[in-house]
Amino acid sequence: MSDQYSAWRAALAGEPVAIHDAEPNSGFYRVKRKSGELHPVAIWRDQETGAVQALLNGTSVEVTSVWPWAAKKPVTYEAYQDFMDGKGWPDDAPVAPVTASPPDVVENPRAVAGDNSGDLDAAEAMRLELLGEKELADKFLSKPIEAQEAADQVAVWSKRIGDLKNRADKAFQAEKAPHLEAGRLVDEKWRWRQDAETLVRRLKSHITPWLEKLRAEEQERARKAAEEARRQQEEATRLAAAAQAGDEAAAAQAEEVQARAIETAKAAEVQRTGAGRTGAKVSLRTVTDVVITDLPALAAFYAGMNDAPADLKEVLLKLARRNISAGVTPPGVTVTTKQVAA
């Protein structure tokens, strides 16, 4: 009698096996259902009648409901039996103890900002679920992977935690959505504030030519006052020299001219000009604007620093990565590749 399990054993050994839809290969397999779970499958032929029999999760089914989908996922008899005994698959990740079950996230069409009823329970349940995963992972990560079974567990584990993150993202977005919408409504309600800011800028821009005119007039007045102060100081110096030579009239005149020179010099200081009154004044102020006229020189200046600014490095690295992704490697960088789990 031929061995009806020979094709299954060959598939387990990694050997190429012919797969025919109408001729299921007897053996033990697993299939992925819509839920994402892997269910055990057993296929065999009745030794008396030759009829093909099939079990899915221990329940008799039509073989066409599991074959040929199970063909590429053969498992050992021991793995099949362990699953049926409730031990799970050998490549299953460790299961954290269940401390809370997150309720299904149901969108509340009448949810409003501040109404967090029920959502906190979901958040806390999923947080506890992650803590359980982390506790198991910390123990797992303390030892190096030395077997394919452990590597397979990492893949399954990563998927499970990723699914948890996706569920948390969905719950987070559902809870935050009403707040975002409320925020958008507030933004729209008060958007006119920007018009007020724009109007202030327009008014101040409109008055700028007048303030510049006042500034120029004040500078001209101060210039003339400074010239007069210099003339008076020169006259006071001349009279003082005459007084030293014995001219009494010049001595009295020198003191008077010197006093006027001091007052005129004070008046020569440029006074601040503006418009408005206390608490609502507008005046000219100095603003600094920078225009790049020599980009290579500017870049060389910063690049030549012993400790170049971090934000400059970030910008250059971003530009370099963009060029490298496009197939162009700029000078000054080293490109290395490495394999990472993904």
Secondary structure, DSSP 8 states (H G I E B T S, - for coil): ---TTHHHHHHHTT-----BTTB---EEEEEE-TTS-EEEEEEEE-TTT--EEEEETTEE--GGGTTTTTTT-B--HHHHHHHHTT---TT-------S---------TT--TT--TTHHHHHHHHHHHHHHHHHHHHHHHTS---SHHHHHHHHHHHHHHHHHHHHHHHHHHHHHHHHHHHHHHHHHHTTTHHHHHHHHHHHHHHHHHHHHHHHHHHHHHHHHHHHHHHHHHHHHHHHHHHHHTT-HHHHHHHHHHHHHHHHHHHHTS-----EEETTEEE----------S-HHHHHHHHHTSTT--HHHHHHHHHHHHHHHHTT---TT----------
